[in-house]
Amino acid sequence: MPYECIYTIVDEKDHKSSLRHYLPDETAVADVVGFIEDFAPLLEDVLSGAIIRAGFTRAVDISGLGLRAEPQAGSDVEEGATFIYTDADRNMMRHRVPTFLESLILAGTREVDVSAAAVIALRAAMVTGLTPDATLVPPCEHRGGDLTALSSARETFQRSRS
């Protein structure tokens, strides 16, 4: 089974939501932690909320990464964007990003601006992977297939779990 990486995001109303993705099971634990530490700042660049926790089977300390301690004004975990990635076999992985920045939604649409630098960086991290400590760590879908493409990215709304 691949590692399941989980990020907890809080909005201004103290409502929480989580985002999940997977890493191949052959990934070294140190590289899983390194991926989470490298991915969190990329994720934060597309959020109005604050990432308050990240982990897989144990919590990963992100306090030293310089991430914001408080959510931005107006952040709301019920507002977000859903990114759908596929692997070579066309298996899909949904990646809902709570508190997604309104400024990254194309005006008059529900489409994410995939040409925005922060979105490009997030997509590249998910499709190509990151290189913490000189080891490439590519995310995968829950069956372990390497993600190869972003097939869609749209604004979505969801009830909070608070």
N, C-alpha and C positions, 0 to 999 in steps of 0.2 A: 504494500500500500504506500502511495506517495505521502510525503509530509503535507499536512494541512496547515497552512499559515493563516493566522487570524489577526485582524487589526480591529480594535474597538474605537469608534469615533463618537464624540459627544458634540451636541449642538448647544446653542445659547440657552435653550430651555432645559438643559441637563438631560435631554433625551439621548439615548445611546442606540447605536446600530453597529453592525459588524460587516466586515468585508473579508472574504476568504479567497485564497488561491492555493495551488498545490505545487510541490517540488518533487522531483523523482526520488524514489526511496533509496537509491544508491548515493544520494547527496550526503556528504559528511555533515555531521551536526554543526561543526564550526562554520561550514559554508551556508547552512540554512540560517543560522543566526546572522551571518554576514549579509546574506541576501535581504533579510528583513530590515537590517540596519541601513542598507543602501536603498531599499525600495521605499521606506517610510518617508524620506524627504521628497521623493518624486510624487508619491501619493498626496502629501500635504500640499504640493503645488496646485492641485486641482480641487482642493477642499476649502470650504469656509468654516467647517468644524475643526475640532482638534483631535488628533490621534492620542488616546490616553493609555492604550495598552497594545502590545503586539506579542505574538507568541506562536508556538506550534504545540508541542506537548508540555511545554513549560513557558512561563513568561519570559520575554526578552526585555532587558532594561534599555529603554530608548531615551531615558532622561538626559543622557550626555550628548544627544544628537543635536541639541539646540532647537528642537521643535517647539512650536507655540504651546504655552501652558494653558491658555484659555481659548475657547472658540471665538471666531470673529463675530461681530454684531450681525444679527440677522441669519446666522447659520441655522439650518433645520434638517435633522436626519431624515425627515419624511421626503425631502426633496433630494434628488440625486441623479445619477446617470448610470445606465447599464451598458457595459461593454461586453460584446459577445466575440469571443476568440474561437478559432477552430484549429484542430490538429490536421495532419496529413490525411487522416481517414474521415475528415469532416465531422468528427465528434466536437461538440460545442462545450465551452465553459463560459458561464455567465459571471460577470464581475460587476456587482452593483457597488457604486461608489457613493456613499451617503454624504450629504452636505456639499455636493459638487457645486463649484462656483458658477453662478448664473452668467458671469462674463465669458464663460467658455461654451455657452450655448449660442448657436447661430441665431441672430435676430429673426423673429417671426416664425421660428421653427422649433422642433424638439430635438434637433440634431446637434451633437457635440461638434465643436470646431476642431476637427482632427488636424488642422494645419497650425494650431496654437503650439508653441514650443513646449509648454508643460504637458500637453496631451501627447505630443510626439515622444517625449521622454518616457512617459508612463507606458505607452504602447510598445516602444522599443524594449523596455525592461521586461514586459510580459512576453513578447514574441522572440526577442533575441537573447534575453537574459542579462544578468549583471555579473560583474567580475570582482566579487569581494576577495581580497587576499590572493589575487592572480588566478583564481579558479572560476571558470565560466559556470554559472548556475542558471540554467534555463527553466522557467516555470513550465508546468504541464497541466493537462486536464486530469480529472480524478482517476482515470484509468491508467495514467502514466504517459500518455501521448504528448510529445512536444508540441507546444502551441506554434502555429506557423503563420497565422493571419488574424487580423482584426476584421470581423465581418460586419459589425455595426456598433454604433455608439449613440445612444439616445437618452434624452432626459426622461427620468421616471420618478414616480411618486409612490410612497409606501408608508404604511402606518408604523409608528415607532413602537418599541417594546417596553417602554417605561411604565 
